[in-house]
Amino acid sequence: MSDHVYKTVEITGTSPDGVQAAIDRALSKAGESLRNIDWFEVTEIRGALVEGATHYQTTLKIGFRLEG
């Protein structure tokens, strides 16, 4: 294992298409502004009924390597 230092952030992705889609959406959006994402941990899964349809929220802790 190498000597990396990581910072973590917590974000929540949403999707009407399921938990996997909410995770993928969160990681895709995080990748637009964060570099060196190495891992994520699902910390919470929630659901809501929006006008009779199920909508999913998935909270992730994302770890990314600090540079330098």
mmCIF file of the C-alpha atoms, coordinates in Angstrom:
data_MODEL
# 
_entry.id   MODEL 
# 
loop_
_atom_site.group_PDB 
_atom_site.id 
_atom_site.type_symbol 
_atom_site.label_atom_id 
_atom_site.label_alt_id 
_atom_site.label_comp_id 
_atom_site.label_asym_id 
_atom_site.label_entity_id 
_atom_site.label_seq_id 
_atom_site.pdbx_PDB_ins_code 
_atom_site.Cartn_x 
_atom_site.Cartn_y 
_atom_site.Cartn_z 
_atom_site.occupancy 
_atom_site.B_iso_or_equiv 
_atom_site.pdbx_formal_charge 
_atom_site.auth_seq_id 
_atom_site.auth_comp_id 
_atom_site.auth_asym_id 
_atom_site.auth_atom_id 
_atom_site.pdbx_PDB_model_num 
ATOM 1  C CA . MET A 1 1  ? 0.000   0.000  0.000   1.00 0.00 ? 1  MET A CA 1 
ATOM 2  C CA . SER A 1 2  ? 1.340   3.434  -0.884  1.00 0.00 ? 2  SER A CA 1 
ATOM 3  C CA . ASP A 1 3  ? 1.590   6.510  1.315   1.00 0.00 ? 3  ASP A CA 1 
ATOM 4  C CA . HIS A 1 4  ? -1.426  8.489  0.108   1.00 0.00 ? 4  HIS A CA 1 
ATOM 5  C CA . VAL A 1 5  ? -3.397  11.044 2.091   1.00 0.00 ? 5  VAL A CA 1 
ATOM 6  C CA . TYR A 1 6  ? -7.118  11.258 1.397   1.00 0.00 ? 6  TYR A CA 1 
ATOM 7  C CA . LYS A 1 7  ? -9.808  13.841 1.923   1.00 0.00 ? 7  LYS A CA 1 
ATOM 8  C CA . THR A 1 8  ? -13.442 12.779 2.132   1.00 0.00 ? 8  THR A CA 1 
ATOM 9  C CA . VAL A 1 9  ? -16.632 14.550 1.161   1.00 0.00 ? 9  VAL A CA 1 
ATOM 10 C CA . GLU A 1 10 ? -20.228 13.473 1.545   1.00 0.00 ? 10 GLU A CA 1 
ATOM 11 C CA . ILE A 1 11 ? -22.733 13.892 -1.280  1.00 0.00 ? 11 ILE A CA 1 
ATOM 12 C CA . THR A 1 12 ? -26.217 12.620 -2.084  1.00 0.00 ? 12 THR A CA 1 
ATOM 13 C CA . GLY A 1 13 ? -27.273 11.431 -5.526  1.00 0.00 ? 13 GLY A CA 1 
ATOM 14 C CA . THR A 1 14 ? -30.897 11.083 -6.554  1.00 0.00 ? 14 THR A CA 1 
ATOM 15 C CA . SER A 1 15 ? -32.728 9.153  -9.244  1.00 0.00 ? 15 SER A CA 1 
ATOM 16 C CA . PRO A 1 16 ? -36.180 7.830  -10.020 1.00 0.00 ? 16 PRO A CA 1 
ATOM 17 C CA . ASP A 1 17 ? -34.459 4.831  -11.667 1.00 0.00 ? 17 ASP A CA 1 
ATOM 18 C CA . GLY A 1 18 ? -33.049 3.112  -8.563  1.00 0.00 ? 18 GLY A CA 1 
ATOM 19 C CA . VAL A 1 19 ? -30.197 3.063  -6.087  1.00 0.00 ? 19 VAL A CA 1 
ATOM 20 C CA . GLN A 1 20 ? -27.510 2.176  -8.660  1.00 0.00 ? 20 GLN A CA 1 
ATOM 21 C CA . ALA A 1 21 ? -28.547 5.102  -10.853 1.00 0.00 ? 21 ALA A CA 1 
ATOM 22 C CA . ALA A 1 22 ? -28.409 7.460  -7.849  1.00 0.00 ? 22 ALA A CA 1 
ATOM 23 C CA . ILE A 1 23 ? -24.887 6.232  -7.015  1.00 0.00 ? 23 ILE A CA 1 
ATOM 24 C CA . ASP A 1 24 ? -23.737 6.584  -10.623 1.00 0.00 ? 24 ASP A CA 1 
ATOM 25 C CA . ARG A 1 25 ? -25.190 10.090 -10.863 1.00 0.00 ? 25 ARG A CA 1 
ATOM 26 C CA . ALA A 1 26 ? -23.457 11.182 -7.633  1.00 0.00 ? 26 ALA A CA 1 
ATOM 27 C CA . LEU A 1 27 ? -20.081 9.803  -8.739  1.00 0.00 ? 27 LEU A CA 1 
ATOM 28 C CA . SER A 1 28 ? -20.386 11.322 -12.194 1.00 0.00 ? 28 SER A CA 1 
ATOM 29 C CA . LYS A 1 29 ? -21.181 14.760 -10.797 1.00 0.00 ? 29 LYS A CA 1 
ATOM 30 C CA . ALA A 1 30 ? -18.384 14.541 -8.200  1.00 0.00 ? 30 ALA A CA 1 
ATOM 31 C CA . GLY A 1 31 ? -15.948 13.591 -10.963 1.00 0.00 ? 31 GLY A CA 1 
ATOM 32 C CA . GLU A 1 32 ? -16.627 16.923 -12.673 1.00 0.00 ? 32 GLU A CA 1 
ATOM 33 C CA . SER A 1 33 ? -14.919 18.849 -9.854  1.00 0.00 ? 33 SER A CA 1 
ATOM 34 C CA . LEU A 1 34 ? -12.844 16.321 -7.882  1.00 0.00 ? 34 LEU A CA 1 
ATOM 35 C CA . ARG A 1 35 ? -9.700  14.607 -9.118  1.00 0.00 ? 35 ARG A CA 1 
ATOM 36 C CA . ASN A 1 36 ? -8.147  11.365 -7.903  1.00 0.00 ? 36 ASN A CA 1 
ATOM 37 C CA . ILE A 1 37 ? -11.349 9.745  -6.614  1.00 0.00 ? 37 ILE A CA 1 
ATOM 38 C CA . ASP A 1 38 ? -10.265 6.322  -5.384  1.00 0.00 ? 38 ASP A CA 1 
ATOM 39 C CA . TRP A 1 39 ? -13.164 4.993  -3.345  1.00 0.00 ? 39 TRP A CA 1 
ATOM 40 C CA . PHE A 1 40 ? -16.687 5.552  -2.098  1.00 0.00 ? 40 PHE A CA 1 
ATOM 41 C CA . GLU A 1 41 ? -18.831 4.209  0.706   1.00 0.00 ? 41 GLU A CA 1 
ATOM 42 C CA . VAL A 1 42 ? -22.631 4.162  0.695   1.00 0.00 ? 42 VAL A CA 1 
ATOM 43 C CA . THR A 1 43 ? -23.632 5.602  4.060   1.00 0.00 ? 43 THR A CA 1 
ATOM 44 C CA . GLU A 1 44 ? -27.377 5.965  3.630   1.00 0.00 ? 44 GLU A CA 1 
ATOM 45 C CA . ILE A 1 45 ? -30.187 4.966  1.291   1.00 0.00 ? 45 ILE A CA 1 
ATOM 46 C CA . ARG A 1 46 ? -33.537 6.710  1.377   1.00 0.00 ? 46 ARG A CA 1 
ATOM 47 C CA . GLY A 1 47 ? -36.615 6.686  -0.763  1.00 0.00 ? 47 GLY A CA 1 
ATOM 48 C CA . ALA A 1 48 ? -39.526 9.004  -1.310  1.00 0.00 ? 48 ALA A CA 1 
ATOM 49 C CA . LEU A 1 49 ? -42.804 8.844  -3.117  1.00 0.00 ? 49 LEU A CA 1 
ATOM 50 C CA . VAL A 1 50 ? -43.081 11.707 -5.580  1.00 0.00 ? 50 VAL A CA 1 
ATOM 51 C CA . GLU A 1 51 ? -46.531 11.919 -7.151  1.00 0.00 ? 51 GLU A CA 1 
ATOM 52 C CA . GLY A 1 52 ? -46.976 8.187  -6.614  1.00 0.00 ? 52 GLY A CA 1 
ATOM 53 C CA . ALA A 1 53 ? -43.600 7.219  -8.098  1.00 0.00 ? 53 ALA A CA 1 
ATOM 54 C CA . THR A 1 54 ? -40.618 5.957  -6.123  1.00 0.00 ? 54 THR A CA 1 
ATOM 55 C CA . HIS A 1 55 ? -37.583 8.261  -6.025  1.00 0.00 ? 55 HIS A CA 1 
ATOM 56 C CA . TYR A 1 56 ? -34.240 7.157  -4.533  1.00 0.00 ? 56 TYR A CA 1 
ATOM 57 C CA . GLN A 1 57 ? -31.584 9.111  -2.615  1.00 0.00 ? 57 GLN A CA 1 
ATOM 58 C CA . THR A 1 58 ? -28.191 7.577  -1.891  1.00 0.00 ? 58 THR A CA 1 
ATOM 59 C CA . THR A 1 59 ? -25.626 9.322  0.307   1.00 0.00 ? 59 THR A CA 1 
ATOM 60 C CA . LEU A 1 60 ? -21.967 8.552  -0.388  1.00 0.00 ? 60 LEU A CA 1 
ATOM 61 C CA . LYS A 1 61 ? -18.729 9.287  1.366   1.00 0.00 ? 61 LYS A CA 1 
ATOM 62 C CA . ILE A 1 62 ? -16.158 9.835  -1.399  1.00 0.00 ? 62 ILE A CA 1 
ATOM 63 C CA . GLY A 1 63 ? -12.407 9.564  -0.831  1.00 0.00 ? 63 GLY A CA 1 
ATOM 64 C CA . PHE A 1 64 ? -9.958  11.338 -3.092  1.00 0.00 ? 64 PHE A CA 1 
ATOM 65 C CA . ARG A 1 65 ? -6.158  11.532 -2.964  1.00 0.00 ? 65 ARG A CA 1 
ATOM 66 C CA . LEU A 1 66 ? -4.579  14.860 -2.117  1.00 0.00 ? 66 LEU A CA 1 
ATOM 67 C CA . GLU A 1 67 ? -1.876  15.920 -4.541  1.00 0.00 ? 67 GLU A CA 1 
ATOM 68 C CA . GLY A 1 68 ? 1.633   16.869 -3.623  1.00 0.00 ? 68 GLY A CA 1 
# 
